[in-house]
Amino acid sequence: MHLLGPSLEDLFSCNRRFTVKIFLMLADQIIGRIQFNLTRTARYASVNVHGRIEHRKTESLGYYESNDG
């Protein structure tokens, strides 16, 4: 795998401090990834909830799925 730049360890080992520029770039990346994960998780959770409700409706009518394949 080709690296696109220095690793965080390489950047941190230089005087054991991050520059303000690197710190702000890291903060921007972290916030963006957290927001992406939170919005993506909400969509999948919504789909799973609807799937379970539909499954319960069919069970209440007496239809059950067999696991025999």
Residue frames as qw, qx, qy, qz and C-alpha x, y, z in Angstrom:
[[0.000, 0.891, 0.455, 0.000, 0.00, 0.00, 0.00],
 [0.417, 0.381, -0.012, 0.825, 1.38, 3.39, -0.96],
 [0.259, -0.624, -0.452, 0.582, 1.33, 6.09, 1.69],
 [0.252, 0.824, 0.338, 0.378, 0.00, 9.47, 0.68],
 [0.008, 0.824, -0.245, 0.511, 2.15, 11.32, 3.18],
 [0.178, 0.322, -0.772, 0.518, 3.81, 11.03, 6.58],
 [0.513, -0.447, -0.732, -0.029, 2.04, 9.05, 9.29],
 [0.410, -0.852, -0.092, -0.314, 0.76, 10.62, 12.50],
 [0.827, -0.453, 0.016, 0.333, 3.68, 9.03, 14.35],
 [0.613, 0.244, 0.128, 0.740, 6.13, 10.71, 11.98],
 [0.015, -0.743, -0.150, -0.652, 4.44, 14.08, 12.45],
 [0.623, -0.760, -0.082, -0.165, 4.25, 13.69, 16.22],
 [0.859, -0.230, -0.044, 0.455, 7.85, 12.53, 16.67],
 [0.398, 0.497, 0.006, 0.772, 9.08, 15.91, 15.45],
 [0.001, -0.325, 0.384, -0.864, 9.52, 17.69, 18.83],
 [0.133, -0.335, -0.898, 0.253, 6.53, 15.69, 20.17],
 [0.199, 0.528, 0.333, -0.755, 4.16, 18.49, 19.20],
 [0.415, 0.565, 0.633, 0.329, 1.69, 19.07, 16.41],
 [0.107, 0.016, 0.116, 0.987, 1.68, 22.38, 14.62],
 [0.381, 0.362, 0.382, -0.760, -1.53, 24.41, 14.68],
 [0.507, 0.351, -0.462, -0.637, -2.07, 23.59, 11.00],
 [0.346, 0.073, -0.933, -0.075, -1.79, 19.82, 11.58],
 [0.093, 0.209, 0.780, -0.582, -4.01, 20.01, 14.67],
 [0.463, 0.389, 0.131, -0.786, -6.75, 21.85, 12.75],
 [0.504, 0.285, -0.663, -0.476, -6.50, 19.43, 9.83],
 [0.198, -0.027, -0.963, 0.179, -6.84, 16.46, 12.21],
 [0.248, 0.298, 0.582, -0.715, -9.81, 18.05, 13.97],
 [0.521, 0.362, -0.213, -0.743, -11.52, 18.64, 10.62],
 [0.448, 0.177, -0.840, -0.250, -10.98, 15.01, 9.58],
 [0.066, -0.111, -0.904, 0.407, -12.20, 13.62, 12.92],
 [0.369, 0.341, 0.370, -0.782, -15.35, 15.75, 12.97],
 [0.534, 0.336, -0.437, -0.641, -16.13, 14.85, 9.36],
 [0.373, 0.092, -0.921, -0.073, -15.74, 11.12, 10.03],
 [0.090, 0.207, 0.787, -0.574, -17.89, 11.26, 13.17],
 [0.471, 0.369, 0.105, -0.795, -20.64, 13.11, 11.31],
 [0.511, 0.272, -0.667, -0.469, -20.49, 10.60, 8.44],
 [0.232, -0.013, -0.959, 0.164, -20.71, 7.63, 10.82],
 [0.219, 0.271, 0.622, -0.702, -23.61, 9.13, 12.76],
 [0.545, 0.369, -0.089, -0.748, -25.68, 9.90, 9.68],
 [0.480, 0.232, -0.788, -0.308, -24.95, 6.54, 8.06],
 [0.076, -0.057, -0.930, 0.355, -25.85, 4.61, 11.22],
 [0.390, 0.280, 0.405, -0.778, -29.17, 6.42, 11.54],
 [0.592, 0.313, -0.395, -0.629, -30.21, 5.35, 8.05],
 [0.437, 0.122, -0.889, -0.057, -29.39, 1.70, 8.65],
 [0.072, 0.119, 0.794, -0.592, -31.09, 1.71, 12.05],
 [0.515, 0.281, 0.115, -0.802, -34.23, 3.09, 10.43],
 [0.603, 0.244, -0.625, -0.431, -34.24, 0.33, 7.81],
 [0.273, 0.053, -0.933, 0.228, -33.77, -2.38, 10.46],
 [0.279, 0.163, 0.582, -0.747, -36.66, -1.08, 12.56],
 [0.632, 0.288, -0.131, -0.707, -39.05, -1.20, 9.60],
 [0.515, 0.228, -0.804, -0.190, -37.93, -4.72, 8.71],
 [0.084, -0.029, -0.895, 0.438, -38.68, -6.00, 12.21],
 [0.449, 0.229, 0.339, -0.795, -42.11, -4.38, 12.29],
 [0.653, 0.288, -0.431, -0.552, -43.02, -6.06, 9.00],
 [0.383, 0.155, -0.907, 0.077, -41.75, -9.40, 10.33],
 [0.143, 0.098, 0.750, -0.638, -43.89, -9.10, 13.48],
 [0.583, 0.249, 0.026, -0.773, -47.00, -8.35, 11.41],
 [0.647, 0.227, -0.645, -0.338, -46.56, -11.56, 9.42],
 [0.222, 0.068, -0.910, 0.345, -45.97, -13.58, 12.59],
 [0.346, 0.128, 0.511, -0.776, -49.18, -12.24, 14.12],
 [0.699, 0.264, -0.207, -0.631, -51.06, -13.59, 11.09],
 [0.908, -0.119, 0.379, -0.129, -49.64, -17.07, 11.70],
 [0.795, 0.563, -0.156, 0.163, -46.91, -17.05, 9.07],
 [0.564, -0.712, 0.363, 0.208, -43.45, -17.98, 10.24],
 [0.494, 0.698, -0.505, -0.118, -40.25, -18.20, 8.26],
 [0.976, -0.186, 0.075, 0.088, -38.58, -21.59, 8.28],
 [0.162, -0.816, 0.523, 0.185, -34.83, -21.82, 8.69],
 [0.854, 0.018, 0.509, 0.105, -34.62, -25.07, 6.72],
 [0.135, -0.482, 0.521, 0.691, -33.59, -23.27, 3.55]]
